[in-house]
Amino acid sequence: MAPILDKQYSLQIYKTSYLCFLTHLYAVYKGQYGISIIPLSVGLTSLHYWKNPDYSYRRYLDIIVVKSGLTYQLYVAYFLKDGNLYYYIMSSIPFLYFLGIYYHRQKNFAISTYAHMLLHIVANIGNVVLYTLIK
């Protein structure tokens, strides 16, 4: 299969995937072993996909893991006193995702890549905030 993105761009997104492991370690540090599985899983599937992005099973596995983890964390945040802060941060994620898709279709791969990298950064910041809110 042909790659979705040239190596110069996919490598940048690949590198931001490592942020998930820092987030995982933060959750472990906070003693939140169960939820720490989410950023660990997302990091592993993201690295697996972005090393050679195409329309293979790796893409769909990454999407399923991300959506499942996000759904669970949205559920957890619902029951937290200040869980709205997590919702506020994560509300930019769909915008960044579709911005990346839009610019990819316009063949502006640099902006598409930066949008997806920013998505990774914001999502991991949101996760750290969530793990800080959990008592």
Buried (B, 14 or more C-beta within 10 A) or exposed (E): EEEBBEEEBBEBBBEBBEBBBBBBEBBBEBEBEEBBBBBBBBBBBBBBBBEBBBEEEBBEBBEEBBEEBBEBBBEBBEEBEEBEBBEEBBEBBEEBBEBBEEBBEEEEBEBBBBBBBBBBEBBBBBBBBBBBBBE
